């Protein structure tokens, strides 16, 4: 999930991610959060600030990775793979924050 701390979708998505994680973590569900500042500059903090925000405000218990690009020349290889996977609904680019695979 590409996450952002200053998006209008932040509160609802972090809350719902936590609920899903709590419900299914014992069955092997993993949520991987990748902060991204490419959409409206809504993740401006540094990695330490982002981690503190997610873990303090939302009590996130799943991994919060360092900030990444999900589109463009500097897109992280993981997102290049996810976008190119057969059946990806995103095509060749992520459209906004909180896109989930």
C-alpha positions in Angstrom: 0.0 0.0 0.0 1.4 3.4 -0.9 0.6 5.6 2.1 0.5 9.3 2.9 0.1 11.1 6.2 -1.6 14.3 4.9 -4.2 12.9 2.5 -7.9 13.1 2.9 -7.9 9.3 2.8 -5.3 8.9 5.6 -7.6 8.4 8.7 -10.0 6.0 7.1 -7.3 4.0 5.3 -5.0 3.6 8.3 -8.0 2.7 10.5 -9.2 0.1 8.0 -5.7 -1.3 7.4 -5.4 -1.8 11.1 -8.7 -3.5 11.4 -8.0 -5.9 8.5 -4.5 -6.6 9.9 -5.8 -7.4 13.3 -8.5 -9.7 11.9 -6.3 -11.7 9.5 -2.7 -11.5 10.8 -2.9 -14.8 12.5 -3.9 -16.4 9.2 -0.7 -15.0 7.6 -1.8 -11.6 6.2 1.0 -9.1 5.8 0.4 -5.4 5.1 3.4 -3.5 3.7 3.2 0.2 3.8 5.3 2.3 1.5 5.2 6.1 2.1 5.1 8.1 -1.1 5.1 11.9 -1.7 4.2 11.8 -5.4 0.6 12.6 -5.1 -0.1 16.2 -4.0 3.0 16.2 -1.8 1.0 14.6 1.0 3.8 12.7 2.6 6.4 15.4 3.2 8.0 14.1 6.3 11.3 12.2 6.6 11.3 8.5 7.3 11.6 8.9 11.0 8.6 11.3 11.1 6.5 9.0 9.0 7.2 6.0 11.1 6.4 8.0 14.3 3.1 9.2 12.8 1.9 5.8 11.7 2.9 4.0 14.9 1.9 6.7 17.4 -1.3 8.0 15.8 -2.6 4.8 14.2 -0.7 2.2 16.2 0.4 0.5 13.0 1.9 -2.9 13.8 2.9 -3.8 10.2 6.1 -2.7 8.5 6.3 1.0 7.4 9.1 1.2 4.9 11.2 4.2 3.9 9.7 6.7 1.5 9.6 5.5 -2.2 8.5 6.6 -5.6 5.9 4.4 -7.1 5.9 6.0 -10.6 8.4 7.4 -13.0 12.1 6.9 -13.6 12.9 6.5 -9.9 10.0 4.1 -9.1 11.1 1.3 -6.7 11.5 -2.1 -8.4 8.7 -3.6 -6.3 6.1 -1.2 -7.7 7.4 -1.7 -11.2 6.8 -5.4 -10.7 3.4 -5.0 -9.1 2.2 -2.6 -11.9 3.5 -5.0 -14.6 1.9 -8.1 -13.1 -0.7 -9.9 -15.1 -4.2 -8.7 -14.1 -3.0 -5.5 -12.4 -5.8 -3.0 -12.4 -3.4 -0.1 -12.3 -1.9 -0.4 -15.7 1.4 1.4 -16.0 1.0 3.8 -13.1 -0.4 4.2 -9.7 -3.1 6.9 -9.7 -3.2 8.1 -6.0 -2.4 7.4 -2.4 -3.5 4.1 -0.7 -3.5 1.9 -3.8 -3.6 -1.7 -2.7 -2.4 -4.9 -4.3 
